[in-house]
Amino acid sequence: MDEAERCSHIAFMDAGRITRTGTPDELKAAVPGTLLEVAATDPRAALAAVQGLPGVVSVHLLGDVVRVLMEQEGQPPPVPGRAGGGAAVLDAALARAGVDAAAREIRMDMESVFSYFAEEVRP
């Protein structure tokens, strides 16, 4: 997906039909929510701990990190010196599950855009 970041226009196709088009920035803006990355000593345990949490739209294992797309609505505000918003929600769930991990908000990337749109067209 690194190549897609450098394109001037992108089209997503599913079953032979174009489902979305736009510039990389337009497509990133079309994905609702906040993207977070969880670094954990056991990524699969982290994935299991955050799947199904309220506000979690999607969860993917990407290499040795877990990518989580969360709704922006209803997230607690950040607390100075601590992870805030969705990261605080994930950190609390990970701690309850006994998973050594930390969540942080990251910029939307084309890998996550592709994952979101691929899931969006599925029933």
LORO-492772 format. One record per residue (C-alpha): residue number from 1; x, y, z. Coordinates in pm, whole numbers. Layout:
BEGIN
+------+--------+--------+--------+
! miba !     xx !     yy !     zz !
+------+--------+--------+--------+
!  NUM !      X !      Y !      Z !
...
+------+--------+--------+--------+
//
This chain:
BEGIN
+------+--------+--------+--------+
! miba !     xx !     yy !     zz !
+------+--------+--------+--------+
!    1 !      0 !      0 !      0 !
!    2 !    299 !    232 !     14 !
!    3 !    262 !    284 !   -361 !
!    4 !   -101 !    388 !   -318 !
!    5 !      9 !    671 !    -87 !
!    6 !    194 !    826 !   -382 !
!    7 !    -90 !    798 !   -634 !
!    8 !   -291 !   1097 !   -747 !
!    9 !   -616 !    897 !   -778 !
!   10 !   -717 !    553 !   -653 !
!   11 !  -1010 !    324 !   -733 !
!   12 !  -1122 !     34 !   -513 !
!   13 !  -1285 !   -258 !   -689 !
!   14 !  -1493 !   -546 !   -559 !
!   15 !  -1631 !   -826 !   -776 !
!   16 !  -1538 !   -634 !  -1091 !
!   17 !  -1706 !   -307 !   -998 !
!   18 !  -1555 !     15 !   -866 !
!   19 !  -1679 !     81 !   -513 !
!   20 !  -1479 !    393 !   -420 !
!   21 !  -1256 !    647 !   -592 !
!   22 !  -1058 !    949 !   -480 !
!   23 !   -721 !   1084 !   -384 !
!   24 !   -540 !    913 !    -95 !
!   25 !   -636 !   1204 !    135 !
!   26 !  -1003 !   1188 !     28 !
!   27 !  -1019 !    814 !     88 !
!   28 !   -852 !    845 !    429 !
!   29 !  -1102 !   1115 !    526 !
!   30 !  -1390 !    885 !    421 !
!   31 !  -1301 !    631 !    690 !
!   32 !  -1496 !    726 !   1003 !
!   33 !  -1322 !    709 !   1336 !
!   34 !   -978 !    708 !   1488 !
!   35 !   -699 !    465 !   1402 !
!   36 !   -498 !    324 !   1692 !
!   37 !   -204 !     89 !   1702 !
!   38 !   -143 !   -154 !   1987 !
!   39 !    211 !   -273 !   2049 !
!   40 !    205 !   -587 !   2262 !
!   41 !    436 !   -866 !   2369 !
!   42 !    158 !  -1103 !   2255 !
!   43 !    -26 !   -939 !   1963 !
!   44 !   -282 !  -1221 !   1934 !
!   45 !   -379 !  -1181 !   2300 !
!   46 !   -411 !   -805 !   2242 !
!   47 !   -633 !   -867 !   1939 !
!   48 !   -859 !  -1094 !   2144 !
!   49 !   -875 !   -841 !   2430 !
!   50 !   -999 !   -552 !   2215 !
!   51 !  -1228 !   -731 !   1968 !
!   52 !  -1590 !   -660 !   2043 !
!   53 !  -1529 !   -366 !   2275 !
!   54 !  -1790 !    -92 !   2252 !
!   55 !  -1678 !    166 !   1998 !
!   56 !  -1444 !    -70 !   1813 !
!   57 !  -1530 !    -72 !   1441 !
!   58 !  -1263 !   -315 !   1324 !
!   59 !   -949 !   -490 !   1447 !
!   60 !   -663 !   -631 !   1236 !
!   61 !   -333 !   -797 !   1310 !
!   62 !    -72 !   -626 !   1093 !
!   63 !    267 !   -786 !   1140 !
!   64 !    348 !   -764 !   1510 !
!   65 !     99 !   -486 !   1593 !
!   66 !   -277 !   -468 !   1621 !
!   67 !   -459 !   -194 !   1429 !
!   68 !   -789 !    -81 !   1579 !
!   69 !  -1041 !    151 !   1416 !
!   70 !  -1259 !    314 !   1680 !
!   71 !  -1563 !    536 !   1658 !
!   72 !  -1478 !    890 !   1763 !
!   73 !  -1812 !    942 !   1930 !
!   74 !  -1825 !    872 !   2302 !
!   75 !  -1452 !    847 !   2366 !
!   76 !  -1333 !   1001 !   2693 !
!   77 !  -1117 !   1313 !   2661 !
!   78 !   -740 !   1276 !   2699 !
!   79 !   -590 !   1316 !   3047 !
!   80 !   -260 !   1513 !   3053 !
!   81 !     35 !   1275 !   3080 !
!   82 !   -174 !    966 !   2998 !
!   83 !   -314 !    801 !   2690 !
!   84 !   -647 !    958 !   2610 !
!   85 !   -959 !    896 !   2408 !
!   86 !   -965 !    560 !   2237 !
!   87 !   -613 !    475 !   2352 !
!   88 !   -727 !    498 !   2716 !
!   89 !  -1023 !    269 !   2643 !
!   90 !   -794 !     12 !   2479 !
!   91 !   -527 !     38 !   2749 !
!   92 !   -789 !    -29 !   3018 !
!   93 !   -925 !   -334 !   2832 !
!   94 !   -574 !   -468 !   2773 !
!   95 !   -486 !   -425 !   3141 !
!   96 !   -807 !   -605 !   3248 !
!   97 !   -711 !   -894 !   3018 !
!   98 !   -359 !   -905 !   3163 !
!   99 !   -200 !   -818 !   2828 !
!  100 !    128 !   -624 !   2838 !
!  101 !     55 !   -363 !   2569 !
!  102 !     17 !      5 !   2494 !
!  103 !   -214 !    179 !   2249 !
!  104 !   -147 !    502 !   2066 !
!  105 !   -334 !    702 !   1807 !
!  106 !   -174 !    700 !   1461 !
!  107 !   -244 !    862 !   1127 !
!  108 !   -478 !    684 !    889 !
!  109 !   -285 !    496 !    620 !
!  110 !   -387 !    326 !    297 !
!  111 !   -351 !    -22 !    449 !
!  112 !   -625 !     60 !    700 !
!  113 !   -834 !    236 !    435 !
!  114 !   -820 !    -76 !    218 !
!  115 !   -917 !   -299 !    513 !
!  116 !  -1211 !    -76 !    601 !
!  117 !  -1347 !    -54 !    246 !
!  118 !  -1298 !   -428 !    188 !
!  119 !  -1509 !   -503 !    497 !
!  120 !  -1763 !   -234 !    413 !
!  121 !  -1875 !   -404 !     90 !
!  122 !  -1918 !   -744 !    255 !
!  123 !  -2260 !   -838 !    394 !
+------+--------+--------+--------+
//
